[in-house]
């Protein structure tokens, strides 16, 4: 399949997922546009696949609707859970993240030893546009970002926010999911305050090197026998 066709299909899938997420959260297009700092017509163009959001815009959108960003790489429809997240200056966060994404893209391109001209030609975009992407002067639509990363051999999940408020929220969401994936008896054990010392001990042991763990085990055996 040609790259342009893949980009178009990805844009349509992404638009459908965004619309489903918005409707499930009972938010209007105006609500979402205001949260992202864009016009309602621009947001509408995302859902209609006339344009695609950049990764920072999608991260902010997911945060606004209290969803994991990974949802937009799936096909599952959503429930009607109400969003409940602390509100930040999302447009400012998007701007900062655009610059970070551009810098990371440039770093990965250089690491892959691919020139700007060659990479732009590979996905059929002007070199000037790619330069604007790397400088953070222009948002990168996700389908194009995915195509760029596919050429240079990088993973898009490595571009997700890690340290900012959205990144920390994503980590908490994953922690909740991991907890809910535990067997019921382990969930019950973790919930009991009396078991906290055991959990703290387990955490300390987890941080020890293999040699130190071996030494601790040998010491326990000496005491036991």
ChimeraX attribute file (.defattr): number of C-alpha atoms within 10 A of each C-alpha:
attribute: neighborCount
match mode: 1-to-1
recipient: residues
	/A:1	5
	/A:2	7
	/A:3	14
	/A:4	14
	/A:5	10
	/A:6	14
	/A:7	20
	/A:8	17
	/A:9	14
	/A:10	19
	/A:11	24
	/A:12	20
	/A:13	18
	/A:14	25
	/A:15	24
	/A:16	19
	/A:17	21
	/A:18	22
	/A:19	18
	/A:20	17
	/A:21	23
	/A:22	22
	/A:23	15
	/A:24	17
	/A:25	19
	/A:26	15
	/A:27	16
	/A:28	13
	/A:29	19
	/A:30	15
	/A:31	15
	/A:32	20
	/A:33	18
	/A:34	15
	/A:35	19
	/A:36	24
	/A:37	17
	/A:38	14
	/A:39	14
	/A:40	17
	/A:41	11
	/A:42	16
	/A:43	25
	/A:44	18
	/A:45	15
	/A:46	21
	/A:47	23
	/A:48	18
	/A:49	19
	/A:50	14
	/A:51	19
	/A:52	27
	/A:53	24
	/A:54	21
	/A:55	25
	/A:56	29
	/A:57	26
	/A:58	20
	/A:59	27
	/A:60	25
	/A:61	24
	/A:62	22
	/A:63	25
	/A:64	24
	/A:65	21
	/A:66	20
	/A:67	22
	/A:68	18
	/A:69	21
	/A:70	12
	/A:71	15
	/A:72	19
	/A:73	11
	/A:74	11
	/A:75	11
	/A:76	10
	/A:77	11
	/A:78	15
	/A:79	11
	/A:80	11
	/A:81	12
	/A:82	12
	/A:83	16
	/A:84	10
	/A:85	12
	/A:86	10
	/A:87	9
	/A:88	14
	/A:89	11
	/A:90	22
	/A:91	18
	/A:92	12
	/A:93	18
	/A:94	22
	/A:95	17
	/A:96	13
	/A:97	24
	/A:98	24
	/A:99	20
	/A:100	18
	/A:101	24
	/A:102	24
	/A:103	16
	/A:104	15
	/A:105	23
	/A:106	20
	/A:107	13
	/A:108	17
	/A:109	21
	/A:110	13
	/A:111	11
	/A:112	13
	/A:113	10
	/A:114	15
	/A:115	12
	/A:116	18
	/A:117	14
	/A:118	11
	/A:119	20
	/A:120	18
	/A:121	13
	/A:122	13
	/A:123	17
	/A:124	12
	/A:125	13
	/A:126	13
	/A:127	15
	/A:128	12
	/A:129	15
	/A:130	23
	/A:131	17
	/A:132	15
	/A:133	22
	/A:134	24
	/A:135	18
	/A:136	20
	/A:137	15
	/A:138	17
	/A:139	25
	/A:140	25
	/A:141	20
	/A:142	22
	/A:143	24
	/A:144	22
	/A:145	19
	/A:146	17
	/A:147	18
	/A:148	21
	/A:149	17
	/A:150	13
	/A:151	14
	/A:152	17
	/A:153	13
	/A:154	16
	/A:155	12
	/A:156	14
	/A:157	9
	/A:158	9
	/A:159	16
	/A:160	18
	/A:161	21
	/A:162	13
	/A:163	11
	/A:164	11
	/A:165	15
	/A:166	23
	/A:167	16
	/A:168	13
	/A:169	20
	/A:170	24
	/A:171	16
	/A:172	13
	/A:173	15
	/A:174	13
	/A:175	12
	/A:176	11
	/A:177	11
	/A:178	10
	/A:179	14
	/A:180	12
	/A:181	11
	/A:182	11
	/A:183	9
	/A:184	11
	/A:185	9
	/A:186	12
	/A:187	13
	/A:188	11
	/A:189	14
	/A:190	15
	/A:191	11
	/A:192	9
	/A:193	9
	/A:194	10
	/A:195	12
	/A:196	13
	/A:197	10
	/A:198	12
	/A:199	14
	/A:200	11
	/A:201	10
	/A:202	11
	/A:203	11
	/A:204	10
	/A:205	14
	/A:206	11
	/A:207	10
	/A:208	12
	/A:209	10
	/A:210	11
	/A:211	9
	/A:212	12
	/A:213	14
	/A:214	12
	/A:215	12
	/A:216	14
	/A:217	11
	/A:218	12
	/A:219	11
	/A:220	11
	/A:221	10
	/A:222	9
	/A:223	7
	/A:224	7
	/A:225	5
